[in-house]
Amino acid sequence: MGKIVILFWSFLLGQVVGYIGGALNSGSYNFIETTIVSLIAAVLIMIIGEVALPKKKKEVAR
């Protein structure tokens, strides 16, 4: 469920940044390109989150 939330917010915030960035640069807003870039960024963030966090070691009962 957490990964779906990350994808949703990445999509939403990516669209906002893409729209504002296009307006500030006097460029055009492209929905498809902005969607692809924001979702790729979300996947990279999820991968970094999985790799960067140390795994908890299981304690062996003695």
C-alpha positions as CSV (number, residue, x, y, z in Angstrom):
1,M,0.0,0.0,0.0
2,G,2.9,2.4,0.8
3,K,4.3,2.0,-2.7
4,I,1.0,2.9,-4.3
5,V,0.9,6.1,-2.2
6,I,4.5,6.9,-3.3
7,L,3.5,6.5,-7.0
8,F,0.3,8.6,-6.6
9,W,2.1,11.5,-4.9
10,S,5.0,11.3,-7.3
11,F,2.6,11.5,-10.2
12,L,0.6,14.3,-8.7
13,L,3.6,16.5,-7.7
14,G,5.4,15.7,-10.9
15,Q,2.4,17.1,-12.9
16,V,2.5,20.2,-10.8
17,V,6.2,20.7,-11.2
18,G,6.0,20.0,-15.0
19,Y,3.2,22.5,-15.5
20,I,4.9,25.2,-13.5
21,G,8.3,24.5,-15.0
22,G,6.9,24.7,-18.5
23,A,5.2,28.0,-17.7
24,L,8.3,29.5,-16.2
25,N,10.4,28.5,-19.2
26,S,7.8,29.7,-21.7
27,G,7.6,26.1,-22.9
28,S,4.8,23.7,-23.4
29,Y,3.3,21.3,-20.9
30,N,3.5,17.7,-22.0
31,F,1.4,15.3,-19.9
32,I,2.9,12.0,-21.1
33,E,6.6,13.1,-20.7
34,T,5.9,14.5,-17.2
35,T,4.1,11.3,-16.2
36,I,7.0,9.1,-17.4
37,V,9.6,11.2,-15.7
38,S,7.7,11.4,-12.4
39,L,7.0,7.7,-12.2
40,I,10.6,6.8,-13.1
41,A,11.7,9.1,-10.3
42,A,9.3,7.4,-7.9
43,V,10.7,4.0,-8.8
44,L,14.2,5.1,-8.3
45,I,13.3,6.6,-4.9
46,M,11.7,3.3,-3.9
47,I,14.8,1.3,-5.0
48,I,17.1,3.6,-3.1
49,G,14.8,3.3,0.0
50,E,15.0,-0.5,-0.2
51,V,18.7,-0.7,-0.7
52,A,19.8,2.1,1.7
53,L,18.0,0.9,4.8
54,P,19.9,-1.8,6.8
55,K,18.1,-5.1,7.3
56,K,17.2,-6.1,10.8
57,K,19.1,-9.3,11.8
58,K,17.2,-12.1,13.3
59,E,18.4,-13.1,16.7
60,V,19.1,-16.8,17.3
61,A,17.7,-18.2,20.5
62,R,20.3,-19.9,22.6
